[in-house]
């Protein structure tokens, strides 16, 4: 199983290591060093490809991989402009059923528990995630990362797993409003955003930020029969009905999700047995989520600025 990983940032290196751990022959190519020409040349020796580059340079790689009939694992988000989502969807169509989008949170046992639950009574939801971006990794500066770019950066795209979760739990969601806070040092980059969403039976919001001093990640679903209060940061998962609360034992080591997702990708790419995860982020099945993310990004309205040093 010869798999090319394009992009040698932290996520590309993680995928490369996990592929090797799963028995694949993985090659890691730095986009900064190889550029488009080097990446395209490396595709010729591959049987599958992981695209872990910045979001704004993926379309030519997707087109080249699809032209070579190579299944691909594309890091999230698929794209940030609605028209580019459609262009990638069209280009990847011949291999989309053998390809995946990098929504590894779909392998979290708590996410799978929510997806398996009866949520027909839910009328309101709230999802939030955030952490001080200057504390994410040692020897790393926000200003030098893709996230600091007006084109393809910002917190809405960086932390869009919660938008994908909302799309999984409540199919047919549409964006009604996006309120964002910017930063004077990074024009066009949202450092905090709140996305208002609605379906025919539920309304809710997804909030994310680069600012809070400690990691928070929480999903709250309110229904007429029960309430789900899932705190992913604290690994506390509570379901409350009229009879009282029940805590679910759903702890997880983070890299397990990446391994499980990559294992399913190898199965799709090379004809192995899938895990049976009903939320498998197969590329063709993820397009509604990808469109929701791009729609939200396009609808950002900057309503103010945060004054906090973000080097």
C-alpha positions in Angstrom: 0.0 0.0 0.0 2.0 3.0 -1.3 0.5 6.2 0.2 1.8 9.6 -0.5 1.3 12.3 2.2 1.5 15.8 0.9 2.0 18.4 3.6 4.6 18.0 6.4 2.9 20.1 9.1 1.8 18.5 12.4 -1.3 16.8 10.9 0.6 15.5 7.9 3.3 14.1 10.1 0.6 12.4 12.3 -1.0 10.8 9.3 2.4 9.7 8.0 3.2 8.0 11.3 -0.2 6.4 11.6 0.0 5.0 8.1 3.3 3.4 8.9 1.9 2.0 12.1 -0.9 0.4 10.0 1.5 -1.3 7.7 1.4 1.1 4.7 4.4 2.2 2.8 4.1 6.0 3.4 6.1 8.8 1.9 5.9 12.3 3.3 6.4 15.3 1.0 6.8 18.9 2.2 4.6 21.3 0.2 6.9 24.2 1.0 10.0 22.3 -0.3 8.5 20.4 -3.2 5.8 22.9 -4.5 3.1 21.8 -6.9 5.6 20.4 -9.4 7.3 18.1 -6.8 3.9 17.0 -5.4 2.6 16.1 -8.8 5.7 14.2 -9.6 5.5 12.2 -6.4 1.9 11.2 -7.2 3.1 9.1 -10.1 4.6 6.5 -7.6 1.6 6.4 -5.3 -1.5 4.2 -5.0 -3.3 6.6 -2.7 -2.7 10.1 -1.4 -3.3 12.1 1.8 -3.7 15.8 1.1 -2.8 17.7 4.3 -1.8 21.1 2.8 -3.3 24.5 3.4 -6.9 24.6 2.2 -6.4 27.2 -0.6 -4.1 25.0 -2.7 -6.0 21.7 -2.8 -7.9 21.9 -6.0 -5.0 21.1 -8.4 -3.9 18.2 -6.1 -7.4 16.8 -6.1 -7.7 17.1 -9.9 -4.3 15.4 -10.4 -5.1 12.6 -8.0 -8.5 11.9 -9.5 -7.0 12.0 -13.0 -4.6 9.2 -11.9 -7.6 7.3 -10.3 -5.9 7.7 -6.8 -8.2 7.6 -3.8 -7.5 10.5 -1.5 -7.9 11.5 2.1 -8.4 15.2 2.2 -7.9 17.1 5.4 -10.8 19.3 6.6 -12.3 21.6 5.5 -12.6 20.5 1.9 -12.7 24.2 0.8 -13.8 27.5 2.1 -15.5 29.0 -1.0 -18.8 27.5 -2.1 -17.7 27.5 -5.7 -14.5 25.6 -4.9 -16.4 23.0 -2.9 -18.4 22.3 -6.1 -15.2 22.3 -8.2 -13.5 19.8 -5.9 -16.7 17.7 -5.8 -16.8 17.5 -9.6 -13.1 16.8 -9.9 -13.1 14.1 -7.2 -16.3 12.4 -8.4 -14.6 9.4 -10.1 -12.9 8.4 -6.9 -15.1 9.9 -4.2 -16.6 6.6 -3.1 -13.0 5.4 -2.3 -11.9 8.7 -0.7 -12.4 10.4 2.7 -12.6 13.9 4.2 -10.6 14.3 7.5 -13.5 14.5 10.0 -11.8 12.2 12.5 -14.2 13.3 15.2 -16.8 11.0 13.6 -14.8 8.2 15.2 -15.2 9.5 18.7 -17.4 7.1 20.7 -19.4 10.1 22.1 -20.1 11.4 18.7 -21.2 7.9 17.6 -23.4 7.7 20.7 -25.1 10.9 19.7 -25.6 9.8 16.1 -27.2 6.5 17.3 -29.5 8.3 19.8 -33.1 9.2 19.2 -32.8 13.0 18.7 -36.3 13.5 17.1 -37.4 15.5 20.2 -34.5 18.0 20.0 -35.6 21.5 19.5 -32.4 23.4 20.4 -28.7 22.8 20.4 -25.5 24.6 21.3 -22.0 23.5 20.4 -18.8 25.3 21.4 -15.0 24.8 21.1 -12.1 27.0 21.9 -8.6 27.4 23.4 -5.9 30.1 23.5 -4.2 29.6 20.1 -0.8 30.7 21.5 -0.9 27.5 23.8 -1.6 25.0 21.1 1.9 23.7 20.4 5.4 24.4 21.6 7.7 26.4 19.3 4.8 27.5 17.1 3.6 30.9 16.2 0.2 31.7 14.9 1.5 34.5 12.6 3.5 32.0 10.7 0.8 29.4 10.2 -1.9 29.0 7.5 -4.5 29.9 10.2 -3.3 33.6 10.1 -4.2 34.0 6.4 -7.3 35.8 5.4 -7.7 33.3 2.6 -8.3 29.9 4.2 -7.4 30.8 7.7 -9.4 31.7 10.8 -11.1 29.9 13.6 -14.3 28.9 11.7 -12.3 26.8 9.3 -9.8 25.6 11.8 -12.3 24.3 14.3 -15.1 23.2 11.9 -15.5 19.7 13.4 -18.5 21.0 15.4 -20.2 22.3 12.3 -19.7 18.8 10.8 -21.2 17.3 14.0 -24.2 19.6 13.7 -24.6 18.5 10.0 -24.5 14.8 11.0 -27.0 15.1 13.8 -29.4 17.5 12.0 -29.5 16.9 8.3 -30.7 19.8 6.2 -29.3 22.6 8.4 -29.0 26.0 6.9 -26.9 29.0 8.1 -28.9 32.0 9.1 -26.2 34.3 10.5 -22.5 34.3 11.3 -21.1 36.9 13.7 -17.3 37.1 13.9 -14.7 39.0 15.8 -11.5 39.9 14.1 -8.0 41.1 15.2 -6.2 44.2 14.1 -3.0 42.3 13.4 -4.8 39.8 11.1 -7.3 41.5 8.8 -10.0 39.2 7.4 -9.2 36.5 10.0 -11.9 35.5 12.5 -10.5 34.8 16.0 -14.0 34.0 17.4 -17.2 33.2 15.4 -20.8 32.2 16.2 -22.8 30.4 13.5 -26.6 30.4 13.9 -28.3 27.4 12.3 -31.8 26.1 11.7 -33.7 23.1 10.4 -37.4 22.4 10.2 -37.5 21.1 13.8 -34.5 22.6 15.6 -32.5 25.8 16.0 -29.0 26.2 17.4 -25.6 27.7 17.2 -21.9 26.6 16.9 -19.3 28.8 18.5 -15.6 28.7 18.3 -12.6 30.8 19.5 -8.9 31.2 19.6 -9.0 33.0 22.9 -10.1 31.1 26.0 -7.4 30.2 28.5 -8.3 26.5 28.8 -9.7 24.1 26.2 -13.5 23.9 26.2 -15.5 21.6 23.9 -19.1 21.0 24.7 -22.3 19.9 23.0 -25.7 20.5 24.5 -28.9 19.2 23.0 -32.2 20.1 24.5 -35.2 17.9 23.8 -38.7 17.4 25.1 -37.8 13.9 26.3 -34.2 14.2 27.3 -31.1 16.4 27.3 -27.6 15.5 26.2 -24.8 17.4 27.9 -21.5 16.2 26.4 -18.3 17.8 27.6 -15.5 16.5 25.4 -12.7 18.4 27.1 -13.6 16.9 30.5 -14.7 13.5 28.9 -18.0 13.8 30.8 -21.1 12.6 28.8 -24.5 12.9 30.6 -28.0 12.1 29.3 -30.8 13.4 31.5 -34.4 12.2 31.3 -37.3 12.8 33.6 -36.2 9.8 35.7 -32.8 11.5 36.3 -29.3 11.7 34.8 -27.1 8.9 33.4 -23.4 9.2 32.7 -21.9 7.3 29.8 -18.4 5.8 30.0 -17.0 7.0 26.6 -13.4 7.9 27.3 -10.9 7.9 24.4 -7.2 8.4 23.6 -7.1 11.1 20.9 -4.9 9.4 18.3 -7.2 6.4 18.3 -9.7 8.5 16.2 -7.0 9.3 13.7 -5.9 5.6 13.5 -9.5 4.4 13.0 -10.2 7.0 10.3 -6.9 6.1 8.5 -7.7 2.4 8.8 -11.1 2.9 7.1 -9.4 5.0 4.4 -6.9 2.2 3.6 -9.9 -0.2 3.5 -11.7 2.1 1.0 -8.6 2.6 -1.1 -7.4 -1.0 -1.2 -10.6 -3.1 -0.8 -10.3 -4.1 2.8 -13.0 -4.6 5.4 -14.5 -1.3 6.8 -15.1 -0.7 10.5 -18.9 -0.4 10.1 -18.9 3.2 11.4 -22.2 4.6 10.0 -20.7 8.1 10.1 -17.7 7.1 7.9 -16.6 10.4 6.3 -16.5 9.1 2.8 -15.9 12.1 0.5 -19.2 11.8 -1.5 -21.2 11.5 1.7 -19.5 14.5 3.3 -20.5 17.1 0.7 -23.5 18.4 2.6 -21.2 19.2 5.6 -18.5 20.7 3.3 -21.1 22.9 1.7 -22.4 24.0 5.2 -18.8 25.0 6.3 -18.2 27.0 3.1 -21.6 28.7 3.4 -20.8 29.7 6.9 -17.4 31.1 5.9 -18.9 33.1 3.1 -21.5 34.6 5.4 -19.1 35.9 8.1 -20.0 39.3 9.3 -17.2 41.0 11.4 -18.9 42.8 14.2 -15.9 43.8 16.3 -12.3 43.2 17.2 -10.4 41.4 20.0 -7.4 43.2 21.5 -5.2 40.3 22.7 -1.6 39.7 21.8 -1.4 36.8 19.3 2.2 36.5 18.1 
